[in-house]
Amino acid sequence: MKQILKIATVAALIAASPSHAAAECYADYKAKQDSPLRLHYGVIQVTACSAGQASAEVSARLQAAGWTLLNVISVFGPEGLQERKADAGQFYLRF
């Protein structure tokens, strides 16, 4: 229950953020699942254009799908999408 409350709080803060509509931002990240161990690299669209704020958003969205965020590698604009598409594979803009 605490986890759901945390996720809802983060989502509400992000939605209320003034930078929500300011720019088109994306983050590339690494995530994992346990039992059995699975790792993936992905690209996700975020509303927060700073790595710190994007980490909370990415973590909440991944966690809802059963993944644990390991780290946000970078936050970038639309100009960085194509160079990351092949590496992200099935996790390109999935979450």
C-alpha positions in Angstrom: 0.0 0.0 0.0 2.9 2.4 0.8 4.4 1.7 -2.6 1.2 2.6 -4.4 0.9 5.8 -2.4 4.5 6.7 -3.3 3.8 6.1 -7.0 0.6 8.1 -6.9 2.4 11.0 -5.1 5.2 11.0 -7.6 2.8 11.0 -10.5 0.8 13.8 -9.0 3.9 15.9 -8.5 5.0 15.3 -12.0 1.6 16.2 -13.4 1.6 19.5 -11.4 5.1 20.4 -12.4 5.3 23.7 -14.5 7.8 22.0 -16.8 5.3 19.4 -17.7 4.5 20.9 -21.1 7.7 22.9 -21.4 9.8 20.6 -23.5 9.9 17.2 -25.1 12.3 15.1 -23.0 13.4 11.5 -23.0 15.6 9.4 -20.7 17.7 6.3 -21.4 18.0 3.9 -18.4 18.9 0.5 -17.2 16.5 -1.7 -15.3 16.3 -5.2 -13.9 13.9 -7.9 -12.8 14.7 -10.7 -10.3 13.9 -14.4 -10.2 15.2 -15.0 -12.9 17.5 -12.1 -13.3 16.7 -10.0 -16.4 18.3 -6.8 -17.5 17.3 -4.2 -20.1 18.3 -0.9 -21.5 15.4 1.3 -22.6 14.3 4.8 -23.7 11.3 6.5 -22.2 9.5 9.8 -22.7 9.5 11.8 -19.4 7.9 15.0 -18.3 10.9 16.1 -16.2 13.9 17.3 -18.1 16.4 16.8 -15.3 18.0 13.5 -14.5 17.0 13.7 -10.8 13.4 14.4 -11.5 13.3 11.9 -14.4 14.6 9.1 -12.1 11.6 9.3 -9.9 9.2 9.2 -12.9 11.0 6.4 -14.6 11.2 4.4 -11.4 7.5 4.7 -10.8 6.5 3.7 -14.3 8.9 0.7 -14.5 7.9 -0.5 -11.0 4.3 -0.6 -12.1 5.4 -3.1 -14.8 7.5 -5.2 -12.4 10.9 -3.7 -13.2 13.4 -2.0 -10.9 15.3 1.1 -12.1 19.0 0.7 -11.8 19.9 4.1 -13.2 19.0 6.9 -15.6 21.9 7.3 -17.9 20.9 10.6 -19.5 18.0 12.9 -20.3 17.9 14.3 -23.8 15.6 15.9 -26.4 14.1 14.4 -29.5 17.4 14.8 -31.4 18.8 11.8 -29.5 16.1 9.3 -30.2 17.2 7.8 -33.4 20.7 7.0 -32.2 19.3 5.0 -29.2 16.5 3.2 -31.0 18.4 0.1 -32.1 20.1 -0.3 -28.7 16.7 -0.1 -26.8 15.0 -2.6 -29.1 11.7 -3.7 -27.6 12.1 -1.2 -24.7 12.2 1.8 -27.0 9.4 4.1 -25.8 7.6 1.0 -24.2 6.8 2.5 -20.8 
